[in-house]
Amino acid sequence: MKEYDFELKFSLPSPDADPEQFVNALYEAGCDDATVGLGLKGRVALSFTREAPSAQDAVASAIADVTKAIPGAKMIEATPDYVGVTDIAGFVGCSRQNIRKILIENSLAPTPVHSGTTVIWHLANVLDWLKHKGSFKIEDQLIEMSFVTMKVNVEKEVAHVARIGRNPITGATIKIKSTKRQQSPSKQAQA
C-alpha cells in the first residue's frame, strides 16, 4: 500500500448548507484521513492522504466516502490537475521563469487547456513530458495521481455535457463521439 495525496472539492446539496454540519458524517464515512476545509458556504474541500493499492483506488474510495456522508454532494474538482507555471515549478522544484521558458518556448511541450493571460495545463501531461524529456526527476506516484485526477475531472465534464444534451442557444443536439486510439505502426504490422 502507498500513500496518495490529493484534494477533492464538492458543492453541497443546498447552496445555503453550512458545511460544518457534515464534518462528523465525513469522519464516520471513512474520511478520517482528510483535512476538511469549510471556507465557503455550500462547499467543502477535503485534502486527503490516503493509503491504497493505487491512485485510482485512493480517489475512487474517497469520492465514494464523501458521497456516502453527504448524499447529493456534487464533485467540483479533483486535484492535482489544472495548473499554471507557478504550480508546476512547485511540483518540480525549480523557478517559475524556468518552467515558463521550457513550456512556452518549446513547440513540443504539452498543449495547454487554456491559453490567455493565465496559461493552464493538465499537470499529468506536463509531468509526463518533463520526465521523458529528461529535464527533471519526477516521482511516478505524483504522475500516477495527476493522471487519475485529470481523468476524474474530464469524465465529470463529459458527463455534464451529456446531461445537458442540447446547445442552450441553438437547440442543436450535442453529440460526443468516443475517439479510439489509433494503433501504433508496430502493432498494425503485427495484426
Buried (B, 14 or more C-beta within 10 A) or exposed (E): EBEBBBBBBBBBEEEEBEBEEBBEBBBEBBBEBBEBBBEEEBBBBBBBEBEBEBBBBBBBBBBEBBBBBBEEBEBBBBBBBBBBBEBBBEBBEBEBEBBBEBBEEEEEBBEBBEEEEEBBBBBBBBBBBBBEEEBBEBEEBBBBBBBBBBBBBEEBEEEEEEEEEEEEEEEEEEEEEEEEEEEEEEEEEEE
